[in-house]
Amino acid sequence: MKKIVLLCAAGMSTSALVNKMKAYAKEAGYEYDISAHPVAEATTFAADADCVLLGPQVRFNVDSVKAKLPGKPVEAIDMRAYGMMDGAKVVETARKMMGEA
């Protein structure tokens, strides 16, 4: 099972998006472990992730997270997809990052 980790300011604001992503993944037949955590705890929760996505509010941390997690695909979530809570779009972005789409 692939692991997708979302990072945000406190790990709280992305919880609604995580739920939408889980619902979409289940409907599409994808088996992913999807969770959200504070960006300050990236090395604790994302060290074994297959894909790391940052909330738009912490997108300025992309380079530092990449440095802490060498070899991991790390990107900021599209601001529109985040604002619309578009779980499907974010899952499909993660799938591309992991080479599955």
Backbone as XML, in Angstrom:
<?xml version="1.0"?>
<chain id="A" units="angstrom">
  <residue number="1" name="MET">
    <atom name="N" x="0.843" y="-1.182" z="0.000"/>
    <atom name="CA" x="0.000" y="0.000" z="0.000"/>
    <atom name="C" x="0.885" y="1.242" z="0.000"/>
  </residue>
  <residue number="2" name="LYS">
    <atom name="N" x="0.588" y="2.166" z="-0.899"/>
    <atom name="CA" x="1.353" y="3.405" z="-0.997"/>
    <atom name="C" x="0.890" y="4.387" z="0.080"/>
  </residue>
  <residue number="3" name="LYS">
    <atom name="N" x="1.830" y="5.221" z="0.512"/>
    <atom name="CA" x="1.554" y="6.180" z="1.573"/>
    <atom name="C" x="1.672" y="7.601" z="1.033"/>
  </residue>
  <residue number="4" name="ILE">
    <atom name="N" x="0.575" y="8.371" z="1.177"/>
    <atom name="CA" x="0.543" y="9.768" z="0.769"/>
    <atom name="C" x="0.428" y="10.604" z="2.034"/>
  </residue>
  <residue number="5" name="VAL">
    <atom name="N" x="1.361" y="11.530" z="2.218"/>
    <atom name="CA" x="1.353" y="12.389" z="3.401"/>
    <atom name="C" x="1.144" y="13.833" z="2.973"/>
  </residue>
  <residue number="6" name="LEU">
    <atom name="N" x="0.178" y="14.474" z="3.610"/>
    <atom name="CA" x="-0.061" y="15.895" z="3.411"/>
    <atom name="C" x="0.518" y="16.628" z="4.609"/>
  </residue>
  <residue number="7" name="LEU">
    <atom name="N" x="1.195" y="17.723" z="4.339"/>
    <atom name="CA" x="1.769" y="18.535" z="5.407"/>
    <atom name="C" x="1.164" y="19.930" z="5.356"/>
  </residue>
  <residue number="8" name="CYS">
    <atom name="N" x="0.784" y="20.447" z="6.514"/>
    <atom name="CA" x="0.243" y="21.804" z="6.581"/>
    <atom name="C" x="0.777" y="22.475" z="7.843"/>
  </residue>
  <residue number="9" name="ALA">
    <atom name="N" x="0.216" y="23.617" z="8.174"/>
    <atom name="CA" x="0.734" y="24.384" z="9.309"/>
    <atom name="C" x="0.648" y="23.604" z="10.613"/>
  </residue>
  <residue number="10" name="ALA">
    <atom name="N" x="-0.512" y="23.012" z="10.889"/>
    <atom name="CA" x="-0.671" y="22.299" z="12.153"/>
    <atom name="C" x="-1.199" y="20.884" z="11.973"/>
  </residue>
  <residue number="11" name="GLY">
    <atom name="N" x="-1.435" y="20.463" z="10.739"/>
    <atom name="CA" x="-1.967" y="19.123" z="10.506"/>
    <atom name="C" x="-3.472" y="19.045" z="10.622"/>
  </residue>
  <residue number="12" name="MET">
    <atom name="N" x="-4.104" y="20.194" z="10.847"/>
    <atom name="CA" x="-5.550" y="20.198" z="11.052"/>
    <atom name="C" x="-6.313" y="20.634" z="9.794"/>
  </residue>
  <residue number="13" name="SER">
    <atom name="N" x="-5.838" y="21.662" z="9.129"/>
    <atom name="CA" x="-6.603" y="22.235" z="8.019"/>
    <atom name="C" x="-6.740" y="21.287" z="6.835"/>
  </residue>
  <residue number="14" name="THR">
    <atom name="N" x="-5.876" y="20.319" z="6.722"/>
    <atom name="CA" x="-5.959" y="19.389" z="5.599"/>
    <atom name="C" x="-6.807" y="18.159" z="5.904"/>
  </residue>
  <residue number="15" name="SER">
    <atom name="N" x="-7.332" y="18.049" z="7.112"/>
    <atom name="CA" x="-8.088" y="16.843" z="7.467"/>
    <atom name="C" x="-9.337" y="16.661" z="6.604"/>
  </residue>
  <residue number="16" name="ALA">
    <atom name="N" x="-10.017" y="17.751" z="6.250"/>
    <atom name="CA" x="-11.189" y="17.644" z="5.375"/>
    <atom name="C" x="-10.767" y="17.156" z="3.990"/>
  </residue>
  <residue number="17" name="LEU">
    <atom name="N" x="-9.638" y="17.663" z="3.496"/>
    <atom name="CA" x="-9.137" y="17.223" z="2.194"/>
    <atom name="C" x="-8.732" y="15.753" z="2.239"/>
  </residue>
  <residue number="18" name="VAL">
    <atom name="N" x="-8.112" y="15.327" z="3.319"/>
    <atom name="CA" x="-7.729" y="13.920" z="3.472"/>
    <atom name="C" x="-8.975" y="13.036" z="3.366"/>
  </residue>
  <residue number="19" name="ASN">
    <atom name="N" x="-10.058" y="13.430" z="4.017"/>
    <atom name="CA" x="-11.292" y="12.640" z="3.954"/>
    <atom name="C" x="-11.827" y="12.555" z="2.532"/>
  </residue>
  <residue number="20" name="LYS">
    <atom name="N" x="-11.772" y="13.660" z="1.798"/>
    <atom name="CA" x="-12.224" y="13.660" z="0.395"/>
    <atom name="C" x="-11.317" y="12.778" z="-0.458"/>
  </residue>
  <residue number="21" name="MET">
    <atom name="N" x="-10.020" y="12.839" z="-0.195"/>
    <atom name="CA" x="-9.071" y="12.005" z="-0.932"/>
    <atom name="C" x="-9.312" y="10.529" z="-0.664"/>
  </residue>
  <residue number="22" name="LYS">
    <atom name="N" x="-9.546" y="10.181" z="0.603"/>
    <atom name="CA" x="-9.812" y="8.779" z="0.961"/>
    <atom name="C" x="-11.080" y="8.277" z="0.280"/>
  </residue>
  <residue number="23" name="ALA">
    <atom name="N" x="-12.115" y="9.116" z="0.257"/>
    <atom name="CA" x="-13.381" y="8.723" z="-0.378"/>
    <atom name="C" x="-13.178" y="8.486" z="-1.876"/>
  </residue>
  <residue number="24" name="TYR">
    <atom name="N" x="-12.450" y="9.386" z="-2.528"/>
    <atom name="CA" x="-12.190" y="9.226" z="-3.954"/>
    <atom name="C" x="-11.358" y="7.972" z="-4.220"/>
  </residue>
  <residue number="25" name="ALA">
    <atom name="N" x="-10.301" y="7.790" z="-3.445"/>
    <atom name="CA" x="-9.422" y="6.627" z="-3.634"/>
    <atom name="C" x="-10.201" y="5.324" z="-3.480"/>
  </residue>
  <residue number="26" name="LYS">
    <atom name="N" x="-11.063" y="5.272" z="-2.478"/>
    <atom name="CA" x="-11.863" y="4.058" z="-2.252"/>
    <atom name="C" x="-12.795" y="3.808" z="-3.433"/>
  </residue>
  <residue number="27" name="GLU">
    <atom name="N" x="-13.455" y="4.859" z="-3.887"/>
    <atom name="CA" x="-14.379" y="4.753" z="-5.016"/>
    <atom name="C" x="-13.663" y="4.301" z="-6.282"/>
  </residue>
  <residue number="28" name="ALA">
    <atom name="N" x="-12.427" y="4.788" z="-6.467"/>
    <atom name="CA" x="-11.644" y="4.459" z="-7.662"/>
    <atom name="C" x="-10.927" y="3.115" z="-7.541"/>
  </residue>
  <residue number="29" name="GLY">
    <atom name="N" x="-10.958" y="2.512" z="-6.354"/>
    <atom name="CA" x="-10.299" y="1.224" z="-6.159"/>
    <atom name="C" x="-8.815" y="1.316" z="-5.858"/>
  </residue>
  <residue number="30" name="TYR">
    <atom name="N" x="-8.343" y="2.504" z="-5.444"/>
    <atom name="CA" x="-6.936" y="2.687" z="-5.090"/>
    <atom name="C" x="-6.765" y="2.409" z="-3.602"/>
  </residue>
  <residue number="31" name="GLU">
    <atom name="N" x="-5.683" y="1.734" z="-3.262"/>
    <atom name="CA" x="-5.394" y="1.468" z="-1.858"/>
    <atom name="C" x="-4.226" y="2.333" z="-1.415"/>
  </residue>
  <residue number="32" name="TYR">
    <atom name="N" x="-4.551" y="3.429" z="-0.739"/>
    <atom name="CA" x="-3.543" y="4.362" z="-0.247"/>
    <atom name="C" x="-3.761" y="4.633" z="1.232"/>
  </residue>
  <residue number="33" name="ASP">
    <atom name="N" x="-2.669" y="4.809" z="1.930"/>
    <atom name="CA" x="-2.693" y="5.297" z="3.306"/>
    <atom name="C" x="-2.482" y="6.802" z="3.188"/>
  </residue>
  <residue number="34" name="ILE">
    <atom name="N" x="-3.509" y="7.585" z="3.506"/>
    <atom name="CA" x="-3.453" y="9.040" z="3.348"/>
    <atom name="C" x="-3.617" y="9.685" z="4.716"/>
  </residue>
  <residue number="35" name="SER">
    <atom name="N" x="-2.686" y="10.593" z="5.064"/>
    <atom name="CA" x="-2.766" y="11.253" z="6.366"/>
    <atom name="C" x="-2.223" y="12.676" z="6.266"/>
  </residue>
  <residue number="36" name="ALA">
    <atom name="N" x="-2.553" y="13.482" z="7.287"/>
    <atom name="CA" x="-2.087" y="14.873" z="7.337"/>
    <atom name="C" x="-1.362" y="15.114" z="8.650"/>
  </residue>
  <residue number="37" name="HIS">
    <atom name="N" x="-0.292" y="15.900" z="8.570"/>
    <atom name="CA" x="0.535" y="16.185" z="9.742"/>
    <atom name="C" x="1.107" y="17.592" z="9.629"/>
  </residue>
  <residue number="38" name="PRO">
    <atom name="N" x="1.601" y="18.138" z="10.741"/>
    <atom name="CA" x="2.257" y="19.454" z="10.680"/>
    <atom name="C" x="3.563" y="19.369" z="9.886"/>
  </residue>
  <residue number="39" name="VAL">
    <atom name="N" x="3.851" y="20.398" z="9.113"/>
    <atom name="CA" x="5.078" y="20.416" z="8.312"/>
    <atom name="C" x="6.317" y="20.322" z="9.201"/>
  </residue>
  <residue number="40" name="ALA">
    <atom name="N" x="6.227" y="20.801" z="10.418"/>
    <atom name="CA" x="7.362" y="20.733" z="11.349"/>
    <atom name="C" x="7.724" y="19.290" z="11.695"/>
  </residue>
  <residue number="41" name="GLU">
    <atom name="N" x="6.808" y="18.351" z="11.467"/>
    <atom name="CA" x="7.061" y="16.949" z="11.784"/>
    <atom name="C" x="7.242" y="16.096" z="10.529"/>
  </residue>
  <residue number="42" name="ALA">
    <atom name="N" x="7.714" y="16.726" z="9.454"/>
    <atom name="CA" x="7.884" y="16.036" z="8.173"/>
    <atom name="C" x="8.751" y="14.795" z="8.290"/>
  </residue>
  <residue number="43" name="THR">
    <atom name="N" x="9.883" y="14.899" z="8.979"/>
    <atom name="CA" x="10.791" y="13.748" z="9.063"/>
    <atom name="C" x="10.195" y="12.615" z="9.888"/>
  </residue>
  <residue number="44" name="THR">
    <atom name="N" x="9.329" y="12.941" z="10.818"/>
    <atom name="CA" x="8.696" y="11.905" z="11.646"/>
    <atom name="C" x="7.630" y="11.137" z="10.873"/>
  </residue>
  <residue number="45" name="PHE">
    <atom name="N" x="6.763" y="11.872" z="10.161"/>
    <atom name="CA" x="5.605" y="11.239" z="9.532"/>
    <atom name="C" x="5.749" y="10.970" z="8.041"/>
  </residue>
  <residue number="46" name="ALA">
    <atom name="N" x="6.690" y="11.602" z="7.372"/>
    <atom name="CA" x="6.799" y="11.444" z="5.923"/>
    <atom name="C" x="8.057" y="10.717" z="5.468"/>
  </residue>
  <residue number="47" name="ALA">
    <atom name="N" x="8.874" y="10.267" z="6.398"/>
    <atom name="CA" x="10.124" y="9.600" z="6.033"/>
    <atom name="C" x="9.890" y="8.350" z="5.186"/>
  </residue>
  <residue number="48" name="ASP">
    <atom name="N" x="8.771" y="7.673" z="5.407"/>
    <atom name="CA" x="8.478" y="6.452" z="4.650"/>
    <atom name="C" x="7.352" y="6.655" z="3.638"/>
  </residue>
  <residue number="49" name="ALA">
    <atom name="N" x="7.028" y="7.911" z="3.345"/>
    <atom name="CA" x="5.953" y="8.210" z="2.391"/>
    <atom name="C" x="6.404" y="7.960" z="0.956"/>
  </residue>
  <residue number="50" name="ASP">
    <atom name="N" x="5.445" y="7.646" z="0.110"/>
    <atom name="CA" x="5.709" y="7.499" z="-1.315"/>
    <atom name="C" x="5.510" y="8.824" z="-2.044"/>
  </residue>
  <residue number="51" name="CYS">
    <atom name="N" x="4.810" y="9.745" z="-1.378"/>
    <atom name="CA" x="4.477" y="11.036" z="-1.966"/>
    <atom name="C" x="4.177" y="12.010" z="-0.835"/>
  </residue>
  <residue number="52" name="VAL">
    <atom name="N" x="4.701" y="13.234" z="-0.947"/>
    <atom name="CA" x="4.491" y="14.252" z="0.078"/>
    <atom name="C" x="3.913" y="15.502" z="-0.586"/>
  </residue>
  <residue number="53" name="LEU">
    <atom name="N" x="2.777" y="15.951" z="-0.065"/>
    <atom name="CA" x="2.105" y="17.138" z="-0.586"/>
    <atom name="C" x="1.989" y="18.182" z="0.509"/>
  </residue>
  <residue number="54" name="LEU">
    <atom name="N" x="2.326" y="19.432" z="0.179"/>
    <atom name="CA" x="2.245" y="20.517" z="1.150"/>
    <atom name="C" x="1.031" y="21.384" z="0.871"/>
  </residue>
  <residue number="55" name="GLY">
    <atom name="N" x="0.346" y="21.774" z="1.928"/>
    <atom name="CA" x="-0.767" y="22.701" z="1.799"/>
    <atom name="C" x="-0.263" y="24.033" z="1.261"/>
  </residue>
  <residue number="56" name="PRO">
    <atom name="N" x="-1.120" y="24.761" z="0.530"/>
    <atom name="CA" x="-0.690" y="26.040" z="-0.047"/>
    <atom name="C" x="-0.139" y="27.032" z="0.980"/>
  </residue>
  <residue number="57" name="GLN">
    <atom name="N" x="-0.642" y="26.974" z="2.205"/>
    <atom name="CA" x="-0.198" y="27.917" z="3.230"/>
    <atom name="C" x="1.234" y="27.664" z="3.681"/>
  </residue>
  <residue number="58" name="VAL">
    <atom name="N" x="1.788" y="26.500" z="3.377"/>
    <atom name="CA" x="3.176" y="26.192" z="3.748"/>
    <atom name="C" x="4.026" y="25.847" z="2.517"/>
  </residue>
  <residue number="59" name="ARG">
    <atom name="N" x="3.568" y="26.252" z="1.351"/>
    <atom name="CA" x="4.277" y="25.926" z="0.100"/>
    <atom name="C" x="5.704" y="26.453" z="0.092"/>
  </residue>
  <residue number="60" name="PHE">
    <atom name="N" x="5.971" y="27.498" z="0.858"/>
    <atom name="CA" x="7.331" y="28.058" z="0.931"/>
    <atom name="C" x="8.318" y="27.065" z="1.561"/>
  </residue>
  <residue number="61" name="ASN">
    <atom name="N" x="7.813" y="25.987" z="2.157"/>
    <atom name="CA" x="8.656" y="24.968" z="2.788"/>
    <atom name="C" x="9.044" y="23.829" z="1.835"/>
  </residue>
  <residue number="62" name="VAL">
    <atom name="N" x="8.636" y="23.896" z="0.579"/>
    <atom name="CA" x="8.892" y="22.787" z="-0.347"/>
    <atom name="C" x="10.375" y="22.424" z="-0.394"/>
  </residue>
  <residue number="63" name="ASP">
    <atom name="N" x="11.247" y="23.400" z="-0.569"/>
    <atom name="CA" x="12.679" y="23.098" z="-0.684"/>
    <atom name="C" x="13.252" y="22.502" z="0.592"/>
  </residue>
  <residue number="64" name="SER">
    <atom name="N" x="12.833" y="23.016" z="1.756"/>
    <atom name="CA" x="13.367" y="22.468" z="3.006"/>
    <atom name="C" x="12.848" y="21.056" z="3.257"/>
  </residue>
  <residue number="65" name="VAL">
    <atom name="N" x="11.601" y="20.778" z="2.876"/>
    <atom name="CA" x="11.076" y="19.416" z="3.030"/>
    <atom name="C" x="11.793" y="18.466" z="2.076"/>
  </residue>
  <residue number="66" name="LYS">
    <atom name="N" x="12.041" y="18.912" z="0.847"/>
    <atom name="CA" x="12.799" y="18.080" z="-0.101"/>
    <atom name="C" x="14.182" y="17.756" z="0.457"/>
  </residue>
  <residue number="67" name="ALA">
    <atom name="N" x="14.814" y="18.734" z="1.095"/>
    <atom name="CA" x="16.141" y="18.520" z="1.671"/>
    <atom name="C" x="16.088" y="17.521" z="2.827"/>
  </residue>
  <residue number="68" name="LYS">
    <atom name="N" x="15.017" y="17.556" z="3.597"/>
    <atom name="CA" x="14.868" y="16.631" z="4.735"/>
    <atom name="C" x="14.475" y="15.231" z="4.288"/>
  </residue>
  <residue number="69" name="LEU">
    <atom name="N" x="13.846" y="15.124" z="3.109"/>
    <atom name="CA" x="13.357" y="13.842" z="2.611"/>
    <atom name="C" x="13.928" y="13.562" z="1.222"/>
  </residue>
  <residue number="70" name="PRO">
    <atom name="N" x="15.235" y="13.386" z="1.136"/>
    <atom name="CA" x="15.850" y="13.182" z="-0.182"/>
    <atom name="C" x="15.275" y="11.962" z="-0.904"/>
  </residue>
  <residue number="71" name="GLY">
    <atom name="N" x="15.037" y="12.136" z="-2.195"/>
    <atom name="CA" x="14.516" y="11.039" z="-2.997"/>
    <atom name="C" x="13.003" y="10.917" z="-2.986"/>
  </residue>
  <residue number="72" name="LYS">
    <atom name="N" x="12.333" y="11.675" z="-2.138"/>
    <atom name="CA" x="10.860" y="11.623" z="-2.075"/>
    <atom name="C" x="10.274" y="12.681" z="-2.999"/>
  </residue>
  <residue number="73" name="PRO">
    <atom name="N" x="9.207" y="12.340" z="-3.729"/>
    <atom name="CA" x="8.544" y="13.374" z="-4.510"/>
    <atom name="C" x="7.776" y="14.311" z="-3.573"/>
  </residue>
  <residue number="74" name="VAL">
    <atom name="N" x="8.076" y="15.611" z="-3.655"/>
    <atom name="CA" x="7.465" y="16.617" z="-2.789"/>
    <atom name="C" x="6.963" y="17.759" z="-3.664"/>
  </residue>
  <residue number="75" name="GLU">
    <atom name="N" x="5.692" y="18.118" z="-3.496"/>
    <atom name="CA" x="5.108" y="19.239" z="-4.234"/>
    <atom name="C" x="4.097" y="19.944" z="-3.354"/>
  </residue>
  <residue number="76" name="ALA">
    <atom name="N" x="3.791" y="21.181" z="-3.721"/>
    <atom name="CA" x="2.709" y="21.911" z="-3.066"/>
    <atom name="C" x="1.398" y="21.546" z="-3.750"/>
  </residue>
  <residue number="77" name="ILE">
    <atom name="N" x="0.347" y="21.461" z="-2.974"/>
    <atom name="CA" x="-0.982" y="21.178" z="-3.519"/>
    <atom name="C" x="-1.460" y="22.403" z="-4.296"/>
  </residue>
  <residue number="78" name="ASP">
    <atom name="N" x="-2.033" y="22.159" z="-5.452"/>
    <atom name="CA" x="-2.609" y="23.230" z="-6.252"/>
    <atom name="C" x="-3.605" y="24.026" z="-5.404"/>
  </residue>
  <residue number="79" name="MET">
    <atom name="N" x="-3.449" y="25.347" z="-5.398"/>
    <atom name="CA" x="-4.264" y="26.201" z="-4.537"/>
    <atom name="C" x="-5.756" y="26.059" z="-4.823"/>
  </residue>
  <residue number="80" name="ARG">
    <atom name="N" x="-6.113" y="25.969" z="-6.087"/>
    <atom name="CA" x="-7.530" y="25.828" z="-6.453"/>
    <atom name="C" x="-8.088" y="24.489" z="-5.970"/>
  </residue>
  <residue number="81" name="ALA">
    <atom name="N" x="-7.328" y="23.415" z="-6.192"/>
    <atom name="CA" x="-7.786" y="22.087" z="-5.748"/>
    <atom name="C" x="-7.939" y="22.062" z="-4.234"/>
  </residue>
  <residue number="82" name="TYR">
    <atom name="N" x="-7.022" y="22.721" z="-3.539"/>
    <atom name="CA" x="-7.094" y="22.784" z="-2.076"/>
    <atom name="C" x="-8.330" y="23.573" z="-1.642"/>
  </residue>
  <residue number="83" name="GLY">
    <atom name="N" x="-8.522" y="24.734" z="-2.234"/>
    <atom name="CA" x="-9.651" y="25.583" z="-1.871"/>
    <atom name="C" x="-10.993" y="24.926" z="-2.145"/>
  </residue>
  <residue number="84" name="MET">
    <atom name="N" x="-11.059" y="24.152" z="-3.224"/>
    <atom name="CA" x="-12.301" y="23.464" z="-3.588"/>
    <atom name="C" x="-12.432" y="22.111" z="-2.874"/>
  </residue>
  <residue number="85" name="MET">
    <atom name="N" x="-11.390" y="21.750" z="-2.089"/>
    <atom name="CA" x="-11.372" y="20.441" z="-1.432"/>
    <atom name="C" x="-11.605" y="19.330" z="-2.457"/>
  </residue>
  <residue number="86" name="ASP">
    <atom name="N" x="-10.902" y="19.434" z="-3.592"/>
    <atom name="CA" x="-11.029" y="18.490" z="-4.701"/>
    <atom name="C" x="-10.121" y="17.284" z="-4.455"/>
  </residue>
  <residue number="87" name="GLY">
    <atom name="N" x="-10.629" y="16.347" z="-3.676"/>
    <atom name="CA" x="-9.859" y="15.156" z="-3.326"/>
    <atom name="C" x="-9.421" y="14.365" z="-4.541"/>
  </residue>
  <residue number="88" name="ALA">
    <atom name="N" x="-10.277" y="14.293" z="-5.552"/>
    <atom name="CA" x="-9.950" y="13.539" z="-6.763"/>
    <atom name="C" x="-8.731" y="14.136" z="-7.459"/>
  </residue>
  <residue number="89" name="LYS">
    <atom name="N" x="-8.705" y="15.452" z="-7.616"/>
    <atom name="CA" x="-7.581" y="16.102" z="-8.297"/>
    <atom name="C" x="-6.285" y="15.905" z="-7.519"/>
  </residue>
  <residue number="90" name="VAL">
    <atom name="N" x="-6.352" y="15.995" z="-6.200"/>
    <atom name="CA" x="-5.142" y="15.852" z="-5.393"/>
    <atom name="C" x="-4.641" y="14.405" z="-5.438"/>
  </residue>
  <residue number="91" name="VAL">
    <atom name="N" x="-5.541" y="13.433" z="-5.404"/>
    <atom name="CA" x="-5.129" y="12.028" z="-5.524"/>
    <atom name="C" x="-4.485" y="11.795" z="-6.887"/>
  </residue>
  <residue number="92" name="GLU">
    <atom name="N" x="-5.065" y="12.345" z="-7.934"/>
    <atom name="CA" x="-4.496" y="12.148" z="-9.269"/>
    <atom name="C" x="-3.129" y="12.822" z="-9.393"/>
  </residue>
  <residue number="93" name="THR">
    <atom name="N" x="-2.949" y="13.960" z="-8.728"/>
    <atom name="CA" x="-1.626" y="14.593" z="-8.689"/>
    <atom name="C" x="-0.632" y="13.672" z="-7.998"/>
  </residue>
  <residue number="94" name="ALA">
    <atom name="N" x="-1.033" y="13.101" z="-6.879"/>
    <atom name="CA" x="-0.163" y="12.178" z="-6.138"/>
    <atom name="C" x="0.177" y="10.952" z="-6.994"/>
  </residue>
  <residue number="95" name="ARG">
    <atom name="N" x="-0.794" y="10.446" z="-7.716"/>
    <atom name="CA" x="-0.555" y="9.279" z="-8.583"/>
    <atom name="C" x="0.494" y="9.603" z="-9.656"/>
  </residue>
  <residue number="96" name="LYS">
    <atom name="N" x="0.422" y="10.798" z="-10.214"/>
    <atom name="CA" x="1.436" y="11.216" z="-11.200"/>
    <atom name="C" x="2.806" y="11.317" z="-10.542"/>
  </residue>
  <residue number="97" name="MET">
    <atom name="N" x="2.846" y="11.881" z="-9.347"/>
    <atom name="CA" x="4.117" y="12.025" z="-8.635"/>
    <atom name="C" x="4.745" y="10.661" z="-8.348"/>
  </residue>
  <residue number="98" name="MET">
    <atom name="N" x="3.901" y="9.645" z="-8.121"/>
    <atom name="CA" x="4.387" y="8.298" z="-7.803"/>
    <atom name="C" x="4.568" y="7.447" z="-9.043"/>
  </residue>
  <residue number="99" name="GLY">
    <atom name="N" x="4.315" y="8.032" z="-10.225"/>
    <atom name="CA" x="4.487" y="7.305" z="-11.480"/>
    <atom name="C" x="3.386" y="6.303" z="-11.769"/>
  </residue>
  <residue number="100" name="GLU">
    <atom name="N" x="2.203" y="6.531" z="-11.200"/>
    <atom name="CA" x="1.088" y="5.592" z="-11.396"/>
    <atom name="C" x="0.070" y="6.082" z="-12.410"/>
  </residue>
  <residue number="101" name="ALA">
    <atom name="N" x="0.201" y="7.287" z="-12.887"/>
    <atom name="CA" x="-0.797" y="7.814" z="-13.835"/>
    <atom name="C" x="-0.099" y="8.464" z="-15.014"/>
  </residue>
</chain>
